[in-house]
Amino acid sequence: MSGALAAASPAAQADAIRVMLCDDSAVARGALARLLARDGGIRVVAQAADGQQAVSALSAMLAPERPEVVLLDLEMPVMDGLTALPLILRAAPGSAVIVASALSQRGAAATMAALRAGAVDYVPKPSAAQGGMADPRFGEELRAKVTGWARMRRKPAARPAALPRPAMVAARPGRIAAPRAIAIGSSTGGPQALAVLVAALTRPPPVPVLVVQHMPAGFTALLADHLNRLGRLPCAEAKDNEELRPGRLYLAPGDRHLLVRESATGLVAQLSAGPPENYCRPAVDPLLRSLVAACGGRVAVAILTGMGQDGLEGCRALARAGGAVLAQDEASSVVWGMPGAVARAGLASALVPPDEIAARLLAACTPGGV
């Protein structure tokens, strides 16, 4: 039931991120354990074949032994993941639960239900056509989410008192004429960051809000519904040739780039099946390029938590045109890849958590800018 990294010292093992695997497939548990073992800072401390086993094991553990992260399959016999989730959160209240789901409409619906019930994130299980769990990008994303959420859940005292701020971060004033649109890009950890940002909007912005979240097809419509339930502004997947209206959030559909073009009556959404960029479709860079072409510098952009550097080149183009760029700070990011790339390039006017990003985006729509 428990395992350790043979090459790790006792001190390293003590500091390693503790993980529980809950999946009815022994093959899947073995594959996940091997993928996690590639990071010497992660240790699988328990495995369970169904939700009932997971709850029983967690209840029997002393607090210092409990996993910091639980990887939870949703479709299992005896007790499925959705039924087990609240019981797991009660048995191990400090644990971050990441659900694993199939790339299907049913899997997407269950995933969004789990996020609403307290799961922090999800990992879509790749299909055999995508290489299954042997797909290197799946392993990279899995390890990034486990380490990122464990870091977020560890006591504040274990984090640096003050994160270093690159000297160039505040180099740009970030003031623009009244924007015509707001754009937001996010990836790993993005659903939760987006929910915080949307919930923090004290009023609908007087311009359309365009969001690219790296997600597979079938998941984005349900994410839009998830954000819509927060009640701050209407949220939906963008539709091809749809006129973009102020005070509404438009989410790029999975497997389609979201672009914006100018029309005689205003801004219009355009969906594209063009090649993936930064290994992603939808991607942030195509949206930002289209906004620069349609609006010049009259755009406010926020880059949220995520792996890689999607959005960096689009932010460069926007900055040259005079637009404003905000980036999520490292302390609140699950993975400081995308916002960190923008910050290190000197393109961000501020590094702040999602709730403050919301306030600054609203401020950008009033005289004086962000």
N, C-alpha and C positions, 0 to 999 in steps of 0.2 A: 504493500500500500504506500510506502514512503520510499523516497529515493534521494540520492545525493550525488554531487559532482565529485568523482573520485579524485580528480587532480586538485581540487580546491582545498585550501588550508582551513583549519577549524574557524579561524577568525573570518575568513572570506565566506564560509558557509553560514556563519552566524549573521552576517550582514546581507546575505543574498536575499533576493525577493522570493517570498514563499508563495507557491502557486498550487491550487487544487485543480485537477482535471475531472470534469463530470461529463461523461459521454458513454452511451451504451455500447459503442463499438470499441473493442480492445485494440483493434488495428488503428483506429483514429487516435485513441489515447497514446498509443506507442509513437505514432508519427508526431503528434503534438509535443510529446515529451522530448523527442529527439531534436525537434526544431528549437525548443526552448533551451535545451542543453548547450546549443551553440553559443549562447551568451553565458559566460561564466558567472554572471551576477544574478542568475535566475536558478531557483531550485524547486523542483516538483516535490511537494511534501505529502501529497495525498491524491488518490484517484478513486473515483466512484463510477459505478455503472448505471446509476439512475439517481433521480432527485432525492429519493428517500434515503439511499445510502449516503449521499452527500450531507444531508441534514443531520443524520445520526452521527457521522464522523465529526462534523463541526461541533456538535453539541458535546461530544466527549473530549474535545481538545481543550487544553488550557489556553488562555488568551495569548501568551507569547508564542504558542506553537501554531496558532491559526493562520491560514493563508491570507496574504494581503490581497491576492487576486484569485478569483474563481472563474475559470473558463467553463461556461455552462452551455451544453447542448440543449436545444429546445424540444426536439422530438425524441422521447425516450419512453420505454415501457415502465410500468409500476407507478412512477411519478414523473411527469414531464417537466421541462424547464420552467414554464410559466407558473405551474402550480408550486414548484419548489422555490422559486425566486423569493417571495416574501419570507418564507421559512428560513432560507439561507441568510437573508439580511438580518433576521431576528437572531439567528444562532451565531452569526459572525458580523456584528454591526459595523466593524471597521473595514470589512473587505470590500473591494471593488469587484463587481460582477460584470464580466464581459461575456455576452451571449454569442454563440456560434450558430449560424443559420444557413439554410440552403438558399441558393440563388434562384428563388422562385417567388411568385406572388404570395403564396401561403407563408413562405419563410420571411418575406419582407413584412407582412402584416404581423406575424408573431414577434419579429424583432422590434417593431415600433411599439407594440403592446408592452414588451419587456422594458424598453427605455422609459415608458410612462410609469412603469411599476417600480423603477428604481435601479435598473441596470445602467451602467455608466457608458457602455459602448458595445460595439458588435464587431465580429469578424465574419464576413461571408465565406462559407466553405467553397473553394474553387471546384469547378466541375472537372471530370476526367479530361474533357477536351482542352481545358486550360492547364493541364498538367497536374491537377489535383494538388495535394499538399506539397508536392515536389516543386511547385512553382516558386522560384526564389523570392518573388515579390510578396507572396503570401507569408512566407517565413519572416521576412523583414518587417512587414506590417504587424504581424502577430507579436514579435518581440518588442517593437516600438510601443505598441499599445499596452503591453504588460508592464514594461519598465516605466512608461509615462504615467499610467494611472497609479502605480505603486508609489512613485515619487510624489504624486499629488496627495496621496492618502497618508504618507508618513508625517509624523509630528512636525509642526513648523520649526521646532528647535533643531531638527535634523537638517533643515535647509540653510543655505547661506543667509546671513542676516540681511545682506544687501547684494543683489545681483549686479555684476558690473554692467555699466551702460556704455556702449561704444561712443567715443567722442563725437562721431559724425551723426549720431542719431537725430539730434535736434538742429542739424545744419539747415534744414529747410523750414521756412516759416509756415507753410501749409495753409496759406490764406488764398481763397479763390473768390471770384465773382459768384453770385448765386448759382449753385450747381443745377444741372438739368437731370442728373441721375446720381444714385448711390450704387456702388458695386461692392460686393463682399465675396471673398474667396476663402474656402476652408477645406480641410481634408481630415486627417487623423484627429479624433477628438472634436471634430467640427459640429456634429449634431447637438452636443451639449452646449458648446460655446454659442452656437446660433440661438439656442433656446434662451440662454441667459441674455444675449444681446437683444433679442426681440422682446423679451419680457421687460427689459429695462427702458424700452421706448415709452416715454411719457405721453407721446402723441404720434399719430402717423406722420411721417415726413411729407413735405409738400411736393415730393418728386417720387418717381418709381424707384423701387429697390430691387436690384438684380443680384441673384445669389448663385454662385457655382460651388457646390459641395461634391467632392469626389465620391460618387456612389454609383452602384450598378443600376441598370434598368429595372424598374419594378419597385425600387426602394424610394426614389425621389418623390413620387406622388404621395406616398405615405408620410415622408418627412414633411412635405408641405402641409399635409393635414395636421401633423403633430404641431407644427409652428402655428397653424391657423387656430388651433384650440387655445392658444395663449391669449387670444382676443385682442391683441394690440393693433394688428392690421391684417387685412385679408391676405392670405398666402395661398399660392397655387403653382403648379407646374406651368411654365411658359408654353404658349402655343405658337405655332408658326404663323407669321403675319398678323399677330395680335397687337393692337395698339396698346402701348404702355401707359398706364394711368397713374397719376400721383397717389401716394398713400397706400400703394399695394406692393406686395413682395412677389417676385416672379423667380421661381427656382428652375435652374437648367435641368431638363429631363435627363435621366440616366442614358448614356450612350449617344447623346447629342450635344454638340457645342451650342451655347446660347450666344447669339450675336445681336447687335442692335444697329438699325439703319434709320436714316432720316427720311421722313415722308412729308407730304404737303401739310399734314395735320399734326405732325409731331414724331415721336420716337416709336418705332415698331420692332417687335421681336422677330428674329429670324433664326430658325433651327438648322443646324448643319451636321451632316454625316461625314465631314472632312476628317482627315487622318488624326489620330490621337496626338496630343502634344504633351511633353513631359510624361509620357506613358499613360495619359488620361484623356478620356472623352466622357463627360465634359471637362474642359480645362479652363483655367482662369485667364491665361494670356490671350486667347482669341476674343473673349468678351471685352477685355480692356482695350485691345487694338481697335475693335469696332466702335467702342465708345469714344476713343480719341478721334476717330474719323468722323463720327456723327456730332460730337459735342465739343471737340477741342479740349481745353483744360477745364471745362465746367463739369467736373466729375469729382466726387469724393469717394475714395476707395478704402476699404478695411481688409487687411489680410490677417486671417485667423490661424489658429493652430493647424499644423499639417506637416507631413513629411515632404522632403524634396524642396524645390524652389519654383514651383508653378506660380505664376503671377509676377515674378521678378522682372522679366522683360517688359511685360505690359505696364508695370509701375514705372519703369524707366521712361517709356514713351509718354505716359501720362504726366510724369514730373516735368519732362521737357516742354510739354504743352501748357504747364502751369497748374495742373491739378493737385489735389491734396491726398496724401497717403498716410493712413494710420496702420499700426501693426500691433497685434496682441503681444503683451509682455511675456517674458520667459516663465515667470513664476506661475502664471495662470494657464500656460499652454501645456497640453499633453505632450506634444512634440514641437519644439521651436525650430522647425525647418523652414517652412514658407515665410513666417513673419521674421525669423532671424535673418534670412537671406536679404529681405527688403531692408531690415535695419542695418545690417553690415554694409550694404551698398549706399547708405546715407540717404535713402529715399523717404524715410518715415519722419513725420513731424512730431510723433509721440509714440511711446510704447506704453500701452495701458491695457487693463483687463476688459473683457467684453462689455460689462455694464457701463464702464466709462467711455468705451468706444461709442455706445449708443448715444450718450449725452453729447459727445463731440460731433457725431454725424448730424444730430439735430441742430447743433450750433452752427455747423457748416452751412445750413440752409437759412441762416439768419444773417443780417449785415454784420460784418466783422470776421466771418469765417471761423475756422477751427483753431 
